[in-house]
Amino acid sequence: ESKIPGSYAISSLSTVTQALFVAGGITEIGSLRNIQVKRSGQIISNFDLYDLLIHGNSAGDIRLQSGDIVFVPVIDRVVFVDGAIKRPGRYEMLNDETLSDLIFMAGGFKSRAYLDQIYLESYSGDGIPIISNIDYTNSDISNHSLIDGDIVKIAEINDTLRNSIKLSGAIKRPGSYGWYDGIRFSDVIGSIDTDFLSNFDVTKG
């Protein structure tokens, strides 16, 4: 699944990624995580491109020899993640990877992610979607396995503030203030002279 498969004359110092670059990269259905280097009919290396892209680890990007074959198989398991996540998109998953691995690859949650209810859409064999809500704050759930075609959506927390009051109008410091039992108007507004604008109408309120 390279875009321009074929035989190439490359430098003796060239690595797997350089060969893939010469071949135009990998197609939409090609695996980024199981790139095989074959030498004399044997697989001598399996290169996971995510190790380089996400971890900066180039250990699997080995130097090639004359006659080597770089084989890109078809992708096996793909999931999608969207919403309050730092790098939403399409990710290839290995067989032993779980929801927590997906979140890590996607850069982690945004600060306003609502973890109590993550939306998961899976497709069964009959093509009917199965909708699940996952509480990610439960440590056991973070190891939830995913299947090919799963869609994960991370909602954001509600913008509605709890235990708060809002000041607006002809005041110098409008905005939201914390509420507590027994709070009085004078606890938020100290005096007309210091807290209100000059155009405040003292006859209305």
Order of alpha helices (4+ residues) and beta strands (2+ residues): alpha-beta-beta-alpha-beta-beta-beta-alpha-beta-beta-beta-beta-beta-alpha-alpha
